[in-house]
Amino acid sequence: MDTNKLLLYNQRSVKKSTLWILFLLLGWSYGSMDKILMQILYYLTLGGCGIWTLYRLFTLNGAIKKYNKKIAAEVGMDNQEMASMGLF
């Protein structure tokens, strides 16, 4: 695997444990995945009065994986490299 690609990926990808801590303590998840307007809407609606928060609890892992897969593709990783990192 190209170390330059790996370095770029590590700089831009989202760390699962960090994002979970931010979500549980501050409700922050969309902002880390380049969706600032969604994050503002989330805060303004107080997490959709709790419904949006419950939904996010069950979908956060999938959203992190999808975002990291998108970042891997942007830095030029092929499917074999992504699979070796567990993105498939």
C-alpha positions in Angstrom: 0.0 0.0 0.0 1.3 3.5 -0.9 2.3 5.3 2.3 1.3 8.7 0.8 -2.3 7.4 0.3 -2.3 5.9 3.8 -1.1 9.2 5.3 -3.7 11.2 3.5 -6.4 8.7 4.5 -5.4 8.9 8.2 -5.5 12.7 8.2 -9.0 12.9 6.7 -10.8 9.8 8.0 -13.0 9.8 11.0 -11.9 7.7 14.1 -14.8 5.7 15.3 -14.1 5.9 19.0 -13.5 9.7 18.9 -16.7 10.3 17.0 -18.8 8.1 19.4 -17.4 10.0 22.4 -18.2 13.4 20.7 -21.7 12.1 19.8 -22.5 10.8 23.3 -21.2 13.9 25.1 -22.1 16.7 22.8 -24.4 15.3 20.1 -21.7 16.0 17.5 -21.5 13.6 14.5 -22.6 15.2 11.3 -20.1 18.0 11.6 -17.2 15.6 11.6 -18.3 14.2 8.3 -18.5 17.4 6.4 -22.2 18.0 7.0 -22.2 21.2 9.0 -25.7 22.3 8.0 -27.1 18.9 9.2 -25.3 19.4 12.5 -26.8 22.9 12.9 -30.2 21.5 12.1 -29.7 18.7 14.6 -28.9 21.2 17.3 -31.7 23.6 16.4 -34.3 20.8 16.6 -32.7 19.3 19.8 -31.9 16.1 18.0 -35.4 16.0 16.4 -36.9 16.0 19.9 -34.9 12.8 20.6 -36.2 10.8 17.6 -33.3 11.9 15.4 -30.9 11.0 18.3 -32.3 7.5 18.6 -32.0 7.0 14.9 -28.4 8.2 14.9 -27.5 5.8 17.7 -28.3 2.9 15.4 -26.8 4.3 12.2 -23.6 6.0 13.3 -21.3 3.0 12.7 -22.6 2.7 9.2 -22.3 6.4 8.5 -18.7 6.3 9.7 -17.8 3.4 7.5 -19.5 5.0 4.5 -17.6 8.3 5.1 -14.3 6.6 5.5 -14.9 4.6 2.3 -15.6 7.8 0.5 -12.3 9.4 1.8 -10.4 6.3 0.8 -11.7 6.6 -2.8 -10.9 10.3 -2.9 -7.2 9.6 -1.9 -7.0 7.0 -4.6 -7.2 3.7 -2.8 -8.4 0.8 -4.9 -10.9 -1.8 -3.7 -8.2 -4.3 -2.6 -6.6 -1.6 -0.3 -10.0 -0.6 1.0 -10.8 -4.3 1.8 -7.6 -4.7 3.6 -8.6 -1.8 5.9 -12.0 -3.3 6.6 -14.0 -0.8 4.6 -16.0 -3.4 2.7 
